[in-house]
């Protein structure tokens, strides 16, 4: 067993790199540069993705699953070579589950700008060096545009269902507004039509934490040695974010004021809740890239479904797919009133659905049975 002093230092970036085990990943490579909403273009674009099940001969059974900020394409399956974490919605995808892979062809891409096989700041730019500080500003629309290219490459003209929560919900909504003819049904979880001032404020604090780390080096740290990446800044950003992902009652009931083991907080030791946040920070540092964290957070801040479309109401009116919108009753980061506004504005949505959970925003990931019920209801409508 490794002693604390013998634990290997984390690499400068937790990104997947060429030469690492591919795991279940497949890749789509775009032949032409990708035009970007903010101007310019991104050459050499590729997306990592995973699939489960088989595409039907009539191509009618494809489901698109879109991950949140620090997720990736590994929706289902065990951790292992190439996949540092088990599937983040493992209870939802597989034979006999809500997304039954004997019936549905499930596709999950790693978002553009991410770090688990898709083009992002840690990827080689033309010339071979990591993009780093040169990586361009992305929006949700840029990310969905290349996901549409992936659908073309897979032969999917129309998704039977597009589903996502949080950042994934932003992209799912963008799919339904940008490509209504390609979105057969829509499930939005714990998301919003536009990033709010408070959401941007929380994100800005996290961005300052990462960029304030002396090892950030303006974003050009990827070739530094182990232990020399912006780990302190990324870890602090994760701690801040994780507090907003959970609810105050859950943290209080779970940890209270208890010390961590034999540690004495009055003598430099930690409370249990501190140890909990430290644990999640250390995990993220080893499996994620600080540059991707910045890129994706900025993209989330830019999210506004009504931008250039006459406002939110006009944009939502474009949705034609049968839709369900659900919020988590204890979510303080994406409070249910935001999902209520979506449900009221989308012509094909009925009443707001509520996921009951003590876990706050993370409830959309944790309460798999309630999410499965929503998936089954929506897919049942499309089968009718």
ABEGO torsion letter per residue (X at the ends): XBBAAABBBBBABABBBBGBBAEABBBBBBABBBBBAAEEBBBGBBBBBBBBEBBBAAGAABBBBBBBAABBABABEBBEBGBABBBAAAAABEBGBABBAAABBBBBBBBBGBABGBBBAABBBBGGBBAEAABBBBBAAAAAAAAAAAAAAAGBABBABBBBBEAAAAAAAAAAAABAAABABBBBBGBBABBBAAAAAAAAAAAAAAAABAAAGGGBAAABBBGABBAAAAAAAAAAAAAAABBAAAAAAAAEABBBEABBAAAGBBBAAAAAAAAAAAAAAAABBAAAAAAAAAAAAABBAABGAGEAAAAAAABABBBBBBBBAABAABBAAAAAAAAAABAABBBBBBBBBAAEAAAAAABAAAAAAAAAAAAAAAAX
